[in-house]
Amino acid sequence: MGLEKLDKIIEILSDEKEHTEEELRQATQLSEETLRVAVEFLVRYKFIARDSEGKLRITEAGKGLLRL
């Protein structure tokens, strides 16, 4: 998976609003499987967080990526 795909997800979440995986899939045009793998990676390394309802948001670590 390319970094540009991860960057696109982080960019979308940089609005600091909660988003569903479906919203991200539509915005990125990634397949369900590719998006699932990308989201799991970003959650595992705490760049994004998933709440109890499955909604995703950027974390402070994710915001730090935007500053690089």
Stockholm file with secondary structure:
# STOCKHOLM 1.0

chainA/1-68         MGLEKLDKIIEILSDEKEHTEEELRQATQLSEETLRVAVEFLVRYKFIARDSEGKLRITEAGKGLLRL
#=GR chainA/1-68 SS CCHHHHHHHHHHHTTCCCBCHHHHHHHHTCCHHHHHHHHHHHHHTTSEEECTTSCEEECHHHHHHHTC
#=GC SS_cons        CCHHHHHHHHHHHTTCCCBCHHHHHHHHTCCHHHHHHHHHHHHHTTSEEECTTSCEEECHHHHHHHTC
//
